[in-house]
């Protein structure tokens, strides 16, 4: 399963499952434990709403307690145009990977939304 987290943009093709906010993201991750192989993150998810960075921190905290949640993960794409926010998401995942919280082979890449 591939999850695309973004409040405005649509995923690049129909192979992705679109979620528009943090709560939808949490629900889908928990319902598909170990079945998610790709994630794509926007940072800004609407005014006064939890961000893609919040979703990142939540996912890593959950994975610390239950590695099976992320065991199928292969690729993380940070597609936000928010440069500092994207840096934070990417850095958090890279740190989690270095501590084996997510699989060591997970590819973490930046792809600005305007190029998606």
ChimeraX attribute file (.defattr): number of C-alpha atoms within 10 A of each C-alpha:
attribute: neighborCount
match mode: 1-to-1
recipient: residues
	/A:1	15
	/A:2	19
	/A:3	21
	/A:4	24
	/A:5	31
	/A:6	25
	/A:7	18
	/A:8	12
	/A:9	13
	/A:10	16
	/A:11	18
	/A:12	9
	/A:13	7
	/A:14	9
	/A:15	11
	/A:16	17
	/A:17	15
	/A:18	20
	/A:19	20
	/A:20	17
	/A:21	20
	/A:22	22
	/A:23	12
	/A:24	12
	/A:25	20
	/A:26	14
	/A:27	11
	/A:28	16
	/A:29	17
	/A:30	13
	/A:31	11
	/A:32	12
	/A:33	15
	/A:34	16
	/A:35	17
	/A:36	19
	/A:37	16
	/A:38	19
	/A:39	19
	/A:40	23
	/A:41	26
	/A:42	28
	/A:43	27
	/A:44	22
	/A:45	19
	/A:46	13
	/A:47	7
	/A:48	7
	/A:49	12
	/A:50	15
	/A:51	23
	/A:52	27
	/A:53	23
	/A:54	13
	/A:55	21
	/A:56	19
	/A:57	16
	/A:58	13
	/A:59	19
	/A:60	20
	/A:61	14
	/A:62	16
	/A:63	18
	/A:64	16
	/A:65	10
	/A:66	13
	/A:67	18
	/A:68	15
	/A:69	22
	/A:70	24
	/A:71	18
	/A:72	18
	/A:73	22
	/A:74	17
	/A:75	17
	/A:76	21
	/A:77	20
	/A:78	26
	/A:79	23
	/A:80	25
	/A:81	17
	/A:82	15
	/A:83	13
	/A:84	11
	/A:85	18
	/A:86	24
	/A:87	16
	/A:88	17
	/A:89	27
	/A:90	21
	/A:91	13
	/A:92	16
	/A:93	23
	/A:94	19
	/A:95	12
	/A:96	19
	/A:97	18
	/A:98	12
	/A:99	12
	/A:100	14
	/A:101	21
	/A:102	25
	/A:103	18
	/A:104	14
	/A:105	11
	/A:106	18
	/A:107	15
	/A:108	18
	/A:109	14
	/A:110	18
	/A:111	15
	/A:112	16
	/A:113	14
	/A:114	8
	/A:115	7
	/A:116	11
